Amino acid sequence: MATPHIESKLEDIAEVVLMPGDPLRAKYIAENFLEDAKLVNTVRNMFGYTGYYKGKRVTVFASGMGVPSIGIYSYELFKFYDVKKIIRIGTSGSFHKDIKILDVVLSTGAYCKSYFDQLLDNRDINYIEASHILNQKIKKVADGKHIPLKIGKTITSDVFDLYADNEEVFKANFPGNDYLAVEMEAFGLFYVAHKLGREASCLMTVVDSFYDKRSLSSEEREKSLNQMIELALDSAVF
């Protein structure tokens, strides 16, 4: 059951997938959170692992960076491997004044100016929502673990926001001022999930901000990301 980008057999992939961008973060999650984890994909070093979390089968599969990359992997996992749910986990920036470094954001929907939708489906959609059902599960788990979530709309950008020449020009490309975070993949994931009738959500830890200029220690970053990983895993098996 190979595709052009995934070498796994059909039975290698669980119905629920956690999807970090970084292949090494997928490896980290498999080694530190899963039991009996098995490496199921190495094509292009986009590592995928399947194991058990609290007795339930889960796959962790890297997406790479950007809408085109997550579009490929989510499409193939949903379409050819019968994956039902994908929770993207990653880091993000923010230019919302109420969002601080290390806040955990749950996206209700992503705005993007990509041509991804037009090239795939000849549609013109700039905003698409996450799965309400899956988001409600994540929120319920977060409440039970006393993890404060920032919940709202987010931006998917083709440009790493910190590299934009002008902050105001960057922000002006996105209507409104209520976007909680900026990342580079969620729109592609949500779009593919809607197209194929699947569920998708996106959790992000904010690691850079236009308003909060704190520098993070490696210990602070690891602890915060671990909290988000555990929240995603607990939601995946909820």
C-alpha positions as CSV (number, residue, x, y, z in Angstrom):
1,M,0.0,0.0,0.0
2,A,2.7,2.5,-0.9
3,T,2.1,6.0,-2.3
4,P,4.6,8.3,-4.0
5,H,5.6,9.6,-0.6
6,I,4.7,6.9,2.0
7,E,6.1,3.4,2.0
8,S,3.9,2.1,4.9
9,K,1.6,-0.9,4.6
10,L,-2.1,-0.2,5.2
11,E,-2.0,-1.9,8.6
12,D,1.0,0.2,9.7
13,I,-1.0,3.3,10.1
14,A,-3.5,4.0,13.0
15,E,-6.8,5.7,12.4
16,V,-5.6,8.7,14.5
17,V,-2.5,10.6,13.6
18,L,-0.5,13.3,15.4
19,M,1.3,15.4,12.8
20,P,4.3,17.6,13.8
21,G,6.1,19.4,11.1
22,D,9.6,18.3,12.1
23,P,10.5,14.6,11.5
24,L,12.8,14.7,14.5
25,R,9.9,15.8,16.7
26,A,8.0,12.8,15.4
27,K,11.0,10.6,16.5
28,Y,11.1,12.4,19.9
29,I,7.4,11.7,20.5
30,A,7.7,8.1,19.5
31,E,10.6,7.5,21.8
32,N,9.3,9.4,24.8
33,F,5.6,9.0,24.7
34,L,4.7,5.8,22.8
35,E,5.0,2.2,23.8
36,D,6.2,-0.4,21.2
37,A,6.7,2.3,18.7
38,K,7.6,1.0,15.2
39,L,9.2,3.1,12.4
40,V,6.7,2.8,9.5
41,N,8.0,5.5,7.0
42,T,11.4,6.8,6.1
43,V,10.8,8.1,2.5
44,R,12.5,11.5,2.2
45,N,13.3,11.2,5.9
46,M,9.7,12.1,6.7
47,F,9.5,9.8,9.7
48,G,6.3,8.1,10.7
49,Y,5.9,5.9,13.8
50,T,3.1,3.8,15.1
51,G,2.8,2.7,18.7
52,Y,0.5,2.7,21.7
53,Y,-0.4,5.5,24.1
54,K,-2.4,4.4,27.2
55,G,-3.2,1.2,25.4
56,K,-4.5,2.7,22.2
57,R,-2.9,2.7,18.8
58,V,-1.6,6.1,17.5
59,T,0.6,7.1,14.6
60,V,2.9,10.1,14.7
61,F,3.8,11.2,11.2
62,A,5.8,14.3,10.2
63,S,4.4,16.7,7.6
64,G,7.3,18.9,6.7
65,M,6.9,22.6,6.3
66,G,4.3,24.6,4.5
67,V,0.9,23.9,2.9
68,P,2.1,21.9,-0.1
69,S,4.0,19.4,2.1
70,I,1.2,18.9,4.7
71,G,-1.3,18.8,1.8
72,I,0.5,15.8,0.3
73,Y,0.9,13.8,3.5
74,S,-2.5,14.5,4.9
75,Y,-4.2,13.7,1.5
76,E,-2.3,10.3,1.3
77,L,-3.0,9.4,4.9
78,F,-6.7,10.3,4.7
79,K,-7.3,8.9,1.2
80,F,-5.1,5.8,1.0
81,Y,-4.5,4.8,4.6
82,D,-8.1,5.4,5.9
83,V,-6.9,7.8,8.6
84,K,-10.0,9.3,10.3
85,K,-8.4,12.2,12.4
86,I,-5.2,14.2,12.2
87,I,-4.1,16.6,15.0
88,R,-1.4,18.9,13.8
89,I,1.0,19.9,16.6
90,G,3.6,22.6,16.2
91,T,5.0,26.0,17.1
92,S,3.7,29.4,16.0
93,G,4.2,33.1,16.1
94,S,1.7,35.7,17.1
95,F,0.9,39.4,16.5
96,H,-2.1,39.4,18.9
97,K,-1.5,41.6,21.9
98,D,-3.2,39.2,24.3
99,I,-1.2,36.1,23.2
100,K,2.0,35.5,25.2
101,I,5.1,33.3,24.6
102,L,4.3,29.6,25.6
103,D,0.5,30.1,25.3
104,V,-1.1,27.0,23.7
105,V,-3.5,28.0,20.8
106,L,-6.2,25.8,19.4
107,S,-7.2,26.9,15.9
108,T,-10.9,27.1,15.1
109,G,-10.1,27.9,11.5
110,A,-7.2,29.1,9.3
111,Y,-7.0,32.0,6.9
112,C,-4.6,31.7,4.0
113,K,-3.9,33.5,0.7
114,S,-2.5,30.3,-1.0
115,Y,-3.5,29.0,-4.4
116,F,-3.7,25.5,-2.9
117,D,-7.5,25.3,-3.1
118,Q,-7.6,26.6,-6.7
119,L,-5.0,24.2,-8.0
120,L,-6.5,21.2,-6.2
121,D,-10.2,21.9,-6.7
122,N,-10.6,25.0,-8.8
123,R,-12.1,26.7,-5.8
124,D,-11.4,30.1,-4.2
125,I,-11.5,29.8,-0.4
126,N,-9.3,31.8,1.9
127,Y,-10.7,30.6,5.2
128,I,-11.6,27.1,6.4
129,E,-12.6,25.7,9.7
130,A,-11.1,23.0,11.9
131,S,-13.2,20.0,13.0
132,H,-15.7,21.3,15.6
133,I,-16.1,17.8,17.0
134,L,-12.4,17.2,17.4
135,N,-11.8,20.6,18.8
136,Q,-14.5,20.0,21.5
137,K,-12.6,16.8,22.5
138,I,-9.4,18.7,22.8
139,K,-11.0,21.5,24.8
140,K,-12.6,18.9,27.2
141,V,-9.3,17.2,27.7
142,A,-7.5,20.5,28.3
143,D,-10.1,21.5,30.9
144,G,-9.6,18.2,32.7
145,K,-5.8,18.7,32.7
146,H,-6.2,22.4,33.7
147,I,-4.4,23.5,30.6
148,P,-5.5,27.0,29.6
149,L,-6.1,27.1,25.8
150,K,-6.4,30.2,23.7
151,I,-9.0,29.3,21.1
152,G,-9.7,31.2,17.9
153,K,-8.9,31.9,14.3
154,T,-5.3,31.6,13.0
155,I,-3.3,32.5,9.9
156,T,-1.5,30.1,7.6
157,S,1.3,32.0,5.9
158,D,3.7,31.1,3.1
159,V,6.3,33.3,4.7
160,F,7.9,32.9,8.1
161,D,6.4,35.9,9.8
162,L,9.6,37.0,11.5
163,Y,11.3,37.4,8.1
164,A,8.7,39.8,6.7
165,D,10.3,43.2,5.9
166,N,7.4,45.1,7.4
167,E,5.2,43.9,10.2
168,E,2.3,46.2,9.3
169,V,2.3,45.2,5.7
170,F,2.4,41.6,6.6
171,K,-0.6,42.0,9.0
172,A,-2.5,44.1,6.4
173,N,-2.7,41.0,4.1
174,F,-5.1,39.4,6.6
175,P,-8.6,41.0,7.2
176,G,-9.4,41.7,10.8
177,N,-7.2,41.8,13.8
178,D,-8.5,38.8,15.8
179,Y,-6.1,36.1,14.6
180,L,-4.4,34.4,17.6
181,A,-1.4,32.8,15.9
182,V,0.6,32.5,12.6
183,E,1.9,29.2,11.3
184,M,2.5,27.6,7.9
185,E,0.4,24.4,7.6
186,A,-3.1,24.3,9.1
187,F,-5.0,25.6,6.1
188,G,-3.7,22.8,3.9
189,L,-4.6,20.2,6.6
190,F,-8.1,21.6,7.2
191,Y,-8.8,21.9,3.5
192,V,-7.9,18.3,2.7
193,A,-9.9,17.1,5.7
194,H,-13.0,18.9,4.5
195,K,-12.5,17.6,0.9
196,L,-12.2,14.0,2.1
197,G,-14.8,14.1,4.9
198,R,-12.3,13.6,7.7
199,E,-11.5,15.5,11.0
200,A,-8.5,17.8,11.6
201,S,-7.4,20.1,14.3
202,C,-4.3,22.1,15.0
203,L,-2.6,22.8,18.4
204,M,0.3,25.3,18.6
205,T,2.7,26.5,21.2
206,V,3.5,30.2,20.7
207,V,7.3,30.6,20.6
208,D,7.7,34.1,19.1
209,S,5.6,37.2,19.3
210,F,5.6,40.8,18.1
211,Y,4.6,41.9,21.6
212,D,6.3,39.4,24.0
213,K,10.0,39.4,23.3
214,R,11.1,36.9,26.0
215,S,13.9,34.4,25.1
216,L,13.1,30.8,25.9
217,S,15.5,28.5,27.6
218,S,15.7,25.0,26.0
219,E,14.1,23.6,29.3
220,E,11.2,26.0,29.0
221,R,10.6,25.2,25.4
222,E,10.8,21.4,26.0
223,K,8.4,21.5,29.0
224,S,5.9,23.6,27.1
225,L,6.0,21.4,24.0
226,N,5.7,18.3,26.1
227,Q,2.5,19.6,27.7
228,M,1.1,20.2,24.2
229,I,2.1,16.8,23.0
230,E,0.5,15.1,26.0
231,L,-2.7,17.1,25.4
232,A,-2.8,16.1,21.7
233,L,-2.2,12.4,22.6
234,D,-4.8,12.4,25.4
235,S,-7.3,14.0,22.9
236,A,-6.3,11.4,20.2
237,V,-7.3,8.5,22.4
238,F,-10.2,10.3,24.2
